[in-house]
Amino acid sequence: METEARNLNKGPSGDPEGTLRKAPPPKWQVADVIDVITETPETTTLRLALPEPTEFTSGQYYNIRIPVEGRPRPIQRAYSIASAPFPKFDVVEFGIKEMEGGLVSPVLAKQTKVGDKLEVRGPYGAFVWNEEKGGPLLLISAGSGVVPFMSMIRYARAKGLNTPMHLLFSSKSAEYVIYSQELNELEAELDWLTVTHTFTRDPEHPGSRYHRRIDKEMVAELMVESGAKLGYICGPPEMVELCEVVLVDLGMDPENVYSEKYD
Ligand SMILES: Cc1cc2nc3c(=O)[nH]c(=O)nc-3n(C[C@H](O)[C@H](O)[C@H](O)COP(=O)(O)OP(=O)(O)OC[C@H]3O[C@@H](n4cnc5c(N)ncnc54)[C@H](O)[C@@H]3O)c2cc1C
């Protein structure tokens, strides 16, 4: 599994000064599953209570490992944190999309129950946002790529910030929109948040402004509308790579383009 978060101008680590590495390396800990919420037919929220909570920044991820039959060692995968790191970070939430035929995600998304225990290690990653980074932001996501953006939006709300954020969110159709109800409520409540949906497998749904995959024209329209100075992109590698190029072509400073590929 490749784990990559990058800022276009700073290379793969996005942390040339090594400041993120000064904290002691995280250790495996056994978390309690305290809530399991079905978000869509393929995505489940797992809420975990951590015995050794660690401060984190919105956008970071944990590794989760589980035993897999026939494998000598547990298999680990990365999962972004969906919850806000403020005001508390002793409970963390993940949004896990089942990948058919996958080793880990079907177990986490479909078989995990309240009361189960899961081995987790983190937080990791330089794909982060907080008030120090500023805005306005264009957040571009497909599928479970919305998870770290939920943490950023929830964090900004919890802190009472008003940095303009425009979320472009690609889903198959309305029933596959992760956090659908919460996003609707947040958009109604927060004047700094705009959510634009694109549905790739529903050509007509009125709840979606676009009905196709994310493309240059779409991103260009939203970049103008949002006045974004920072771009964050998260999801499948092809979508992330396309949007990195598009944002820079449209004039965004490469230094301000952050991306996380879910390989
Ligand atoms: C930083 C980071 C954060 C992430 N955050 C999230 C998140 O918040 N939510 C989320 O849902 N995911 C997230 N991911 C993705 C996640 O880590 C896993 O990659 C994903 O859940 C799939 O893992 P898996 O073990 O289920 O599938 P895998 O076992 O890795 O398989 C992946 C796919 O490949 C196919 N496959 C496997 N082996 C073969 C083979 N030999 N031939 C052909 N096909 C094969 C499987 O059928 C499956 O469809 C993140 C990834 C990264 C890097």
The ligand as an ORCA input file, in Angstrom:
! r2SCAN-3c Opt
* xyz 0 1
  C      -3.603      8.163      3.405
  C      -4.778      7.288      3.042
  C      -5.998      7.497      3.653
  C      -7.092      6.697      3.313
  N      -8.295      6.959      3.906
  C      -9.371      6.222      3.575
  C     -10.644      6.514      4.142
  O     -10.813      7.454      4.924
  N     -11.692      5.712      3.804
  C     -11.549      4.658      2.923
  O     -12.526      3.955      2.668
  N     -10.347      4.375      2.366
  C      -9.259      5.112      2.680
  N      -8.036      4.819      2.124
  C      -7.901      3.581      1.293
  C      -7.605      2.386      2.219
  O      -6.340      2.567      2.836
  C      -7.552      1.048      1.489
  O      -6.677      1.155      0.399
  C      -8.925      0.582      1.029
  O      -9.818      0.480      2.116
  C      -8.821     -0.822      0.351
  O      -8.242     -1.726      1.238
  P      -8.640     -3.273      1.212
  O      -7.677     -3.990      2.090
  O     -10.078     -3.450      1.458
  O      -8.393     -3.650     -0.296
  P      -7.102     -4.343     -0.929
  O      -6.934     -5.706     -0.407
  O      -5.942     -3.409     -0.783
  O      -7.568     -4.396     -2.424
  C      -7.912     -3.186     -3.120
  C      -8.657     -3.530     -4.396
  O      -7.786     -4.235     -5.257
  C      -8.378     -5.465     -5.615
  N      -7.324     -6.474     -5.624
  C      -6.603     -6.891     -4.570
  N      -5.715     -7.817     -4.975
  C      -5.883     -7.949     -6.298
  C      -5.278     -8.734     -7.285
  N      -4.299     -9.586     -6.990
  N      -5.699     -8.599     -8.557
  C      -6.677     -7.760     -8.887
  N      -7.301     -6.987     -7.994
  C      -6.905     -7.087     -6.719
  C      -9.431     -5.770     -4.571
  O     -10.477     -6.549     -5.124
  C      -9.887     -4.422     -4.174
  O     -10.924     -3.965     -5.017
  C      -6.944      5.630      2.397
  C      -5.706      5.412      1.785
  C      -4.648      6.228      2.083
  C      -3.319      5.973      1.400
*
